Amino acid sequence: MSEIHASQLSFFAAHAPFDRMEPTHLLWMLERMSLAYYAQGEVIISPEQGSVERFLVIKQGKVLGEQAVAQASETGAWLELVEGECFPLGALLANRSVASVYRAGSDTFCYELAAADFRALLGMSAPFRDFCTRRIANLLEHSKQLIQAQYTQSSAEQQSLTSPLSAIIRREPVTCSKDTSVRRALELMHETKVGSMIAVDGQQRPLGILTLHDVLERIVLPQIDLDQPVIGIMTTQLTALAPQALAHDAALVMAKHGFRHVLVVENERLVGMVSEKDLFALQRVGLRQIGTTIRHAGSIDVLQQAAADIRRMAHSMMAQGVAAEQLTQFISTFNDLLTVRIIELEFAASNLGKTADRLCWIALGSEGRFEQTLSTDQDNAIIFTVPEGMTADQVRAQLLPVARRINGTLALCGFPLCRGNVMASNPQWCLSQEEWRQVFLNWIMHGTPEALLHASIFFDFRSLYGERALAEELRLWLARAAIDHPLFLRQMAGNAMRNRPPLGLVRDFVLGKENTLDLKLNGITPFVDAARIFSLATGVTNTGTIQRLRLSAPPLNIPVTEVDGWIDAFLFIQMLRLRHHYEVSVQQEVIDTQALNNLIDPALLNELDRRILKEAFRQARKVQTRLALNYQL
């Protein structure tokens, strides 16, 4: 191997995907590469040149991408590539011309490979092919492996909450027919040393379940006839998951409903069962126990402890390497349980418990989207109906004192009061169904800066407690109203475009105070805002960012690959936020949500994470470019 090849190998070994390629494939590529020089300002590739004829890797310098649509800065550059980055992958894969002008941002040297050799390399090297076809997803997987290696101290073979249920099932389920006697069912449970019995039909379809927990209440105390068919005392409203579902899905079901077992069913046939003990073996936090404690809590002290347990659970799961989407679902689901219990206790203490069918407590913002992290404050409101003989003001006067106590209790449990007073205790946000429609319509009709700000919070609402239909009816009304007012959506898009991803031309990032980036404001928000606008434009009623993007893409003719890139970027930034919260908590040796923030210094990230963050911000620019195209901004 020549000295030139040695220095080239050293360079490529420091950058993805070349660091994962087999040496023979890397040498094959290097033998066919040439080195080209471009002076500052010189065009490297442009749309006018036709189909792309070469694959380029930047050895030294930087390359700027310029687009006529949705320019990201006064200079017109929307993309900056630096040492080790390659381009233009999309055009090469599609055998087309580039969509942007690629220009040398400084004196630049690039390794270049002919398009024919590029395609041959795709066929030879799986890591290279995977990177080129799934660029950000590939980088994310690489980063995730490093994170898990960093945080996980246990054996590499240890299962986790990300394991499929098929990998957790310990034994064949013990079953009986629906006509088996209660006595025989109990005998079988004793003989096989299991805590549950499942009745199935001739095709192994589950019909009912009896657990040891049911024995006292359903058999011993009523002193039933033990010779009667067991199906008569079984639970027949069954909850089942597919073998491909993850352990975290089963844990959520158990925590939310207080179940101890979840059936595993494939093509309607029972294939196994997962118990809470199986999950405890994976995760040392009592998920169902926390849920049970919350549902039966009778005092603020118990709820405060449960809130601390939730944070410790999330902390533990972060250390285990649980993915951002799953972790935010966990946090939001348990926070929902906590909030509902607080509401139940306060309404019962106020003798207003029977009014639950006339009101709906709604979650807003990140909780409404099921995207809460450890650092979150309160965003909530109330929808109510007005009984005959009363006015909306009279109903509001009854509800506000209770709402104030609920908001206060939530604050004691670690959810700070909203600085903007977006809470149910504010008379402005405790409204009848008709009043909410008038407020929303006023925002839609006028589109003032204040209205656009409120829409970004309130339009993510979902029901949490009480009469769910009130929130569902308001959601359907809003979907119709938004579609009928495209000017308002254009105003929302223009407002969203003001929050640019912090990518710089002189250096990788545009930093704020103390050389930090705000991962929430500048990272997450562009995706959340775009998803909200897309969903309103297409009548999608889901509130989660990922679901909104996926469901609104087809009617807007957005390619699936484009949406996948946005979602990967969104989840990576969420992961960085959660990881930042985790590391701050470890440093403080306490999980204090009020001490957490979303500000990071990118200089403290490793090289891979800095590169992915930069790519994630580029995806944020791309989603904003799509907004600009749709609304001609």
C-alpha positions in Angstrom: 0.0 0.0 0.0 1.5 3.4 -1.0 2.0 6.2 1.4 -0.8 8.1 -0.3 -3.2 5.3 0.4 -2.0 5.2 4.0 -2.8 8.9 4.6 -6.1 8.5 2.7 -7.1 5.5 4.9 -6.4 7.5 8.0 -8.6 10.3 6.8 -11.5 8.1 5.8 -11.3 6.1 9.0 -12.4 9.2 10.9 -15.7 9.6 9.0 -18.9 7.7 8.5 -19.7 5.5 6.6 -16.1 4.8 5.6 -15.1 3.9 9.1 -17.5 0.9 8.9 -16.5 -0.4 5.5 -14.4 -3.4 4.9 -10.7 -2.5 4.1 -10.9 -4.2 0.7 -13.9 -2.1 -0.4 -12.3 1.1 1.0 -9.1 0.4 -0.9 -11.1 -0.4 -4.1 -12.8 3.1 -3.7 -9.5 4.9 -3.1 -7.8 3.4 -6.1 -10.6 4.9 -8.3 -10.7 8.3 -6.6 -9.1 11.5 -7.8 -8.5 14.7 -5.9 -9.9 18.0 -7.2 -9.4 21.6 -6.1 -12.1 24.4 -6.2 -11.4 28.0 -5.4 -13.6 30.0 -3.1 -16.9 30.9 -4.8 -16.4 28.3 -7.6 -19.4 26.2 -8.6 -18.8 22.5 -8.0 -22.1 21.1 -9.2 -25.3 22.8 -10.4 -28.7 21.8 -11.9 -27.6 23.1 -15.3 -24.9 20.4 -15.6 -27.5 17.6 -15.9 -27.3 14.2 -14.4 -24.6 14.0 -11.7 -21.5 12.2 -12.8 -19.4 12.1 -9.6 -19.5 11.4 -5.9 -17.6 13.8 -3.8 -16.1 13.7 -0.3 -14.7 16.9 1.2 -11.1 16.6 2.2 -10.5 20.2 3.2 -12.6 23.4 3.1 -16.3 23.7 3.0 -19.1 23.5 0.4 -22.3 25.7 0.5 -25.6 24.6 -1.0 -27.8 27.3 -2.5 -31.5 27.1 -3.3 -33.8 29.6 -4.8 -36.7 28.6 -2.6 -36.9 29.3 1.1 -33.5 30.8 1.5 -32.2 30.2 5.0 -30.1 33.4 5.2 -29.3 36.6 3.4 -26.5 34.9 1.5 -28.8 32.3 0.0 -26.9 29.4 1.5 -29.2 26.8 3.1 -26.6 24.0 3.5 -23.1 23.8 4.6 -20.9 20.8 4.2 -17.5 20.4 5.8 -14.5 18.0 6.0 -15.5 14.3 5.8 -19.0 14.9 4.4 -20.1 13.6 1.1 -22.6 14.8 -1.6 -24.8 14.8 -3.7 -26.3 11.4 -2.6 -30.0 12.0 -3.6 -29.1 13.0 -7.1 -26.7 10.1 -7.6 -29.2 7.6 -6.3 -32.0 8.9 -8.6 -29.6 9.4 -11.6 -30.8 13.0 -11.9 -29.4 16.5 -11.7 -29.0 18.3 -8.3 -31.7 20.6 -7.0 -29.2 23.0 -5.5 -26.0 24.8 -6.6 -23.0 23.5 -4.7 -20.4 26.2 -4.4 -17.0 26.2 -2.6 -17.3 28.3 0.5 -13.5 28.5 0.8 -10.6 27.0 -1.0 -11.7 23.4 -1.1 -10.3 20.0 -2.0 -12.6 17.1 -2.7 -12.1 13.4 -3.3 -14.1 12.4 -6.4 -15.5 9.0 -7.6 -17.2 8.5 -11.0 -20.9 7.8 -10.8 -20.4 4.3 -12.3 -17.9 3.4 -9.6 -20.2 4.9 -7.0 -23.0 2.5 -8.1 -20.6 -0.4 -8.2 -19.6 0.4 -4.6 -23.2 0.4 -3.5 -23.5 -3.2 -4.6 -20.2 -4.2 -2.9 -20.4 -2.5 0.5 -23.5 -3.0 2.7 -22.4 -0.2 5.2 -21.9 2.2 2.3 -25.2 1.3 0.7 -27.1 1.6 4.0 -25.6 5.0 4.7 -26.3 6.4 1.2 -29.9 5.2 1.1 -30.8 5.9 4.8 -28.3 8.7 5.6 -29.6 10.1 8.9 -31.2 6.9 10.0 -27.8 5.2 9.6 -26.0 7.8 11.6 -28.7 7.6 14.3 -28.2 3.9 14.6 -24.5 4.4 15.0 -25.0 7.0 17.7 -27.5 4.8 19.5 -25.0 2.0 19.7 -22.5 4.4 21.3 -25.1 5.6 23.7 -26.0 2.1 24.8 -22.4 1.2 25.2 -21.9 4.3 27.3 -24.9 3.9 29.6 -25.4 0.1 29.8 -23.2 -1.6 32.4 -25.0 -5.0 32.1 -24.3 -7.9 29.8 -24.6 -7.3 26.1 -27.1 -10.2 26.0 -29.4 -8.6 28.7 -32.9 -8.0 27.4 -34.5 -4.6 27.9 -37.9 -2.9 27.5 -37.1 -2.6 23.8 -37.2 -6.4 23.4 -40.1 -7.9 21.5 -42.5 -9.9 23.5 -41.6 -13.0 21.6 -38.2 -12.9 23.2 -39.6 -12.5 26.7 -42.1 -15.3 26.8 -40.8 -17.9 29.3 -43.1 -20.9 28.7 -46.1 -22.2 26.9 -49.3 -20.7 28.4 -51.3 -23.0 30.7 -54.8 -23.3 29.2 -58.1 -25.1 29.7 -61.4 -25.2 27.9 -64.2 -22.9 28.8 -66.2 -25.9 30.3 -63.4 -26.9 32.7 -64.6 -26.7 36.3 -63.3 -24.0 38.6 -61.9 -26.8 40.9 -59.9 -28.4 38.0 -58.6 -25.0 36.9 -57.3 -24.2 40.4 -55.7 -27.7 40.6 -54.0 -27.1 37.2 -52.7 -23.7 38.4 -51.3 -25.4 41.6 -49.8 -28.3 39.7 -48.0 -26.2 37.1 -47.1 -23.4 39.6 -48.6 -20.6 37.5 -50.5 -17.6 38.6 -53.1 -17.6 35.9 -55.3 -19.8 33.8 -56.5 -19.0 30.3 -59.5 -20.5 28.7 -59.2 -21.1 24.9 -61.4 -22.6 22.2 -60.5 -25.4 19.8 -58.4 -23.0 17.6 -56.4 -21.7 20.7 -58.2 -18.4 20.6 -58.3 -16.9 24.2 -61.7 -16.6 25.8 -61.0 -15.6 29.4 -58.4 -15.4 32.1 -58.4 -16.3 35.8 -55.5 -15.1 38.1 -54.6 -15.8 41.6 -55.5 -12.2 42.4 -59.1 -13.1 41.4 -59.4 -16.1 43.7 -60.2 -14.3 46.9 -62.8 -11.9 45.4 -64.4 -14.3 42.9 -64.2 -17.7 44.6 -63.4 -17.7 48.3 -65.5 -14.8 49.5 -68.6 -15.6 47.4 -68.1 -19.4 48.2 -69.1 -20.3 44.7 -69.8 -23.8 43.4 -66.4 -25.1 42.4 -67.9 -27.5 39.9 -69.3 -24.8 37.7 -67.6 -23.9 34.4 -64.6 -21.7 35.0 -65.5 -19.3 32.2 -68.3 -18.0 34.3 -65.9 -16.3 36.8 -63.2 -15.4 34.3 -62.4 -12.0 33.0 -63.5 -12.1 29.3 -62.7 -8.6 28.2 -59.1 -9.4 27.3 -56.2 -7.2 26.3 -53.7 -8.8 23.9 -50.6 -7.7 22.0 -48.8 -9.2 19.0 -45.4 -11.0 19.5 -43.7 -8.2 17.6 -44.9 -5.6 20.2 -42.2 -4.4 22.5 -41.9 -5.0 26.3 -42.5 -1.3 26.8 -46.0 -1.6 25.1 -46.9 -4.3 27.6 -45.6 -2.3 30.5 -47.7 0.7 29.4 -50.8 -1.5 29.3 -50.1 -2.9 32.7 -49.4 0.5 34.2 -52.4 2.2 32.7 -55.0 -0.4 33.5 -53.5 -2.1 36.6 -53.2 -5.5 34.8 -50.6 -8.1 36.0 -50.7 -10.1 32.7 -50.9 -9.3 29.0 -51.7 -12.0 26.5 -49.6 -12.5 23.4 -51.7 -13.3 20.4 -50.8 -13.9 16.7 -53.5 -14.4 14.1 -56.1 -14.6 16.9 -54.2 -17.6 18.4 -52.7 -17.5 21.9 -48.9 -18.0 21.7 -47.9 -16.8 25.2 -48.3 -14.5 28.1 -46.1 -11.8 29.7 -46.5 -11.1 33.4 -45.3 -8.1 35.5 -42.6 -10.3 36.9 -41.2 -10.9 33.4 -41.0 -7.1 32.9 -39.5 -6.5 36.4 -36.8 -8.9 35.4 -36.0 -6.5 32.5 -36.6 -3.2 34.4 -35.9 -2.8 38.0 -38.7 -0.3 38.4 -42.2 -1.5 39.4 -44.1 0.0 36.5 -47.5 -1.4 37.5 -46.8 -0.7 41.1 -46.3 3.0 40.4 -49.5 3.0 38.4 -51.4 1.2 41.2 -50.0 3.6 43.8 -51.2 6.6 41.8 -54.6 5.2 41.2 -55.2 4.4 44.9 -53.4 7.5 46.3 -55.4 9.3 49.0 -53.1 12.1 49.9 -50.7 14.7 48.4 -47.7 13.0 50.1 -48.4 9.7 48.3 -48.7 11.5 45.0 -45.5 13.5 45.5 -43.7 10.2 46.1 -45.3 8.7 43.0 -44.1 11.7 41.0 -40.6 11.2 42.2 -40.9 7.5 41.3 -41.9 8.5 37.8 -38.8 10.6 37.4 -36.6 7.9 38.8 -38.2 5.4 36.4 -37.5 7.7 33.5 -34.0 8.2 34.7 -33.4 4.5 34.9 -34.9 3.9 31.4 -32.7 6.6 30.0 -29.6 4.9 31.5 -30.8 1.7 29.9 -30.9 3.3 26.4 -34.7 3.3 25.9 -35.5 5.2 22.7 -36.8 8.8 22.9 -40.2 8.1 21.5 -40.9 5.3 24.0 -39.5 7.3 26.9 -41.6 10.4 26.3 -44.7 8.1 25.9 -43.9 6.6 29.3 -43.4 9.9 31.0 -46.6 11.4 29.5 -48.7 8.3 30.3 -47.6 8.2 34.0 -48.0 12.0 34.3 -51.5 11.5 32.9 -52.3 9.0 35.6 -50.9 11.3 38.3 -52.9 14.3 37.0 -56.1 12.3 36.7 -55.8 11.1 40.3 -55.2 14.7 41.6 -58.3 15.8 39.7 -60.4 13.0 41.1 -59.3 13.8 44.7 -59.9 17.5 44.4 -63.3 17.1 42.7 -64.4 14.6 45.4 -63.3 16.9 48.2 -65.3 19.7 46.6 -68.5 17.7 46.2 -68.3 18.2 42.5 -67.4 14.7 41.6 -70.7 14.1 39.9 -70.0 16.9 37.4 -67.4 14.9 35.6 -69.8 14.1 32.8 -70.3 17.8 32.1 -66.6 18.8 31.8 -63.4 17.7 30.2 -59.9 18.6 31.6 -57.6 18.9 28.6 -53.8 18.6 28.3 -52.1 21.1 26.1 -48.6 21.5 24.6 -46.1 18.7 24.9 -48.4 16.7 27.2 -51.2 17.0 24.6 -48.7 15.6 22.1 -47.5 12.8 24.4 -44.0 14.3 24.1 -43.2 15.3 27.7 -39.6 15.1 29.0 -38.4 15.5 32.5 -38.3 19.2 32.2 -42.0 20.3 31.8 -44.4 22.8 33.3 -48.2 22.9 33.3 -50.4 23.6 30.2 -54.0 22.7 30.8 -57.6 23.9 30.4 -61.2 23.0 30.9 -64.1 22.5 28.5 -67.6 22.4 30.1 -71.2 22.2 29.2 -73.8 24.7 30.7 -76.7 22.9 32.5 -80.2 24.2 31.9 -80.9 27.1 34.3 -77.3 28.1 34.7 -74.9 30.5 32.8 -71.3 29.8 31.8 -70.1 32.3 34.4 -71.9 30.4 37.1 -70.4 27.1 36.1 -67.0 28.8 35.8 -67.3 30.2 39.3 -67.9 26.6 40.6 -64.9 25.1 38.7 -62.2 27.7 39.2 -61.5 27.2 42.9 -61.1 23.4 42.3 -58.9 24.1 39.2 -56.6 26.3 41.4 -56.2 23.6 43.9 -55.4 21.1 41.1 -52.8 23.3 39.6 -51.3 23.9 43.0 -51.1 20.2 43.8 -49.5 19.5 40.4 -46.9 22.2 41.3 -46.2 20.4 44.6 -45.6 17.2 42.6 -42.9 18.7 40.4 -44.9 20.4 37.6 -44.2 24.1 37.8 -47.0 26.6 37.3 -47.1 27.9 33.7 -45.4 31.3 33.5 -47.8 32.4 30.9 -50.7 31.3 33.1 -52.0 28.8 30.5 -53.8 26.8 33.1 -57.3 25.7 33.9 -57.4 28.0 37.0 -57.2 31.0 34.6 -60.8 32.1 33.8 -59.6 32.7 30.3 -59.0 29.0 29.8 -62.0 27.6 31.7 -64.7 27.8 29.0 -67.8 26.2 27.7 -67.8 24.3 24.4 -69.4 27.3 22.6 -66.9 29.8 24.2 -64.0 27.7 23.0 -65.3 27.7 19.5 -65.6 31.4 19.6 -62.1 31.8 20.9 -60.6 29.5 18.3 -62.6 31.2 15.5 -61.4 34.6 16.6 -57.8 33.4 16.5 -58.4 31.9 13.0 -60.2 34.9 11.6 -57.6 37.5 12.9 -54.3 35.7 13.0 -52.6 38.2 15.3 -49.2 37.4 16.8 -50.9 36.6 20.1 -53.4 34.3 18.3 -50.7 32.4 16.5 -48.8 31.9 19.8 -51.9 30.6 21.5 -52.7 28.3 18.5 -49.3 26.7 18.8 -50.2 25.7 22.4 -53.9 25.1 22.4 -54.3 23.3 19.1 -52.4 20.3 20.5 -55.1 19.6 23.1 -56.4 16.2 24.1 -58.8 15.0 26.7 -57.4 13.8 30.1 -60.4 13.6 32.5 -64.1 13.8 32.3 -66.4 13.7 29.2 -64.0 12.8 26.4 -66.7 13.7 23.8 -66.4 17.4 24.6 -62.7 17.4 23.4 -63.5 15.2 20.4 -66.3 17.4 19.2 -64.1 20.5 19.6 -61.3 18.7 17.7 -63.6 17.9 14.8 -64.9 21.4 14.7 -61.4 22.8 14.6 -60.4 20.5 11.8 -63.2 21.8 9.6 -62.6 25.4 10.6 -58.9 25.3 9.8 -59.4 23.8 6.3 -62.0 26.5 5.6 -59.5 29.3 6.4 -56.3 28.7 4.4 -55.1 32.2 5.0 -54.8 31.4 8.7 -52.7 28.3 7.9 -50.5 30.5 5.8 -50.1 32.9 8.7 -49.2 30.0 11.0 -46.6 28.8 8.4 -45.1 32.3 8.2 -44.8 32.5 11.9 -43.2 29.1 12.1 -40.6 30.1 9.5 -39.3 32.9 11.8 -37.8 30.2 14.1 -34.8 29.2 11.9 -32.6 26.1 12.8 -29.3 27.5 14.2 -27.0 26.5 11.4 -24.2 28.9 10.6 -22.0 29.7 7.6 -18.8 30.6 9.5 -19.1 27.6 11.9 -21.4 24.7 12.3 -23.9 26.3 14.6 -25.3 29.8 15.5 -24.9 29.8 19.3 -26.9 31.7 21.9 -25.9 32.9 25.3 -22.9 31.1 26.9 -22.3 29.3 23.5 -25.3 27.1 23.8 -28.1 25.8 21.6 -31.8 25.6 22.7 -32.8 22.1 21.7 -36.5 22.7 22.4 -36.9 26.1 20.8 -34.6 25.8 17.8 -34.5 22.0 17.5 -37.9 20.4 18.3 -40.2 23.3 17.6 -39.7 23.6 13.8 -40.9 20.0 13.4 -43.7 20.4 15.9 -44.9 23.6 14.2 -44.8 22.1 10.7 -46.6 18.9 11.8 -49.4 21.0 13.4 -49.9 23.0 10.3 -49.8 19.9 8.0 -52.4 18.2 10.2 -54.7 21.2 10.2 -54.4 21.5 6.5 -55.4 17.9 5.9 -57.9 17.3 8.7 -55.7 14.9 10.7 -57.0 14.9 14.3 -54.0 13.2 15.9 -51.9 15.4 18.2 -48.5 13.6 18.3 -45.9 15.1 16.0 -44.8 11.8 14.4 -48.4 10.7 13.8 -49.2 14.1 12.3 -46.3 13.9 9.9 -47.0 10.4 8.8 -50.8 10.9 8.3 -50.7 14.3 6.6 -47.9 13.3 4.2 -50.0 11.3 1.6 -52.6 14.0 1.0 -49.9 16.6 0.7 -47.9 14.4 -1.7 -44.8 14.4 0.5 -42.6 11.3 -0.1 -42.3 8.8 2.7 -38.5 9.0 2.6 -38.7 12.7 3.2 -40.9 12.3 6.2 -38.7 9.5 7.6 -35.8 11.9 7.5 -37.8 14.5 9.5 -38.9 12.0 12.1 -35.4 10.6 12.5 -34.1 14.1 13.1 -36.9 15.0 15.5 -36.3 11.9 17.6 -32.5 12.4 17.7 -33.0 15.9 19.1 -35.5 14.6 21.6 -32.9 12.0 22.6 -30.3 14.7 23.1 -32.7 16.6 25.3 -33.4 13.5 27.4 -29.7 12.6 27.6 -28.9 16.2 28.7 -31.5 16.0 31.4 -30.1 12.7 32.5 -26.5 13.9 32.7 -27.5 17.1 34.6 -29.4 14.9 37.1 -26.4 12.6 37.6 -24.2 15.6 38.2 -26.6 17.0 40.8 -27.3 13.6 42.3 -30.9 14.6 42.4 -33.8 14.6 39.9 -35.0 18.2 40.2 -37.2 19.1 37.1 -37.0 22.8 37.8 -33.2 22.7 37.5 -33.3 21.2 34.1 -33.2 23.1 30.8 -32.8 22.4 27.1 -29.5 24.4 26.6 -26.4 22.4 25.4 -23.0 23.4 24.4 -22.3 21.5 21.1 -18.6 21.7 21.7 -19.2 19.1 24.5 -20.8 16.6 22.1 -18.7 13.9 20.5 -17.9 14.2 16.8 -20.6 11.8 15.7 -23.4 13.5 17.6 -22.3 16.9 16.4 -22.5 15.6 12.9 -26.0 14.1 13.4 -27.2 17.2 15.1 -26.1 19.3 12.2 -27.9 16.9 9.8 -31.0 17.1 12.1 -31.0 20.8 11.8 -30.7 20.5 8.0 -33.8 18.3 8.1 -35.6 21.1 10.1 -34.7 23.4 7.3 -36.1 21.0 4.8 -39.4 20.7 6.6 -39.5 24.5 6.6 -38.7 24.5 2.9 -41.8 22.3 2.4 -43.9 24.8 4.4 -42.5 27.6 2.2 -43.4 25.8 -1.0 -46.9 24.9 0.2 -47.8 28.4 1.3 -45.6 30.3 -1.2 -43.6 32.1 1.5 
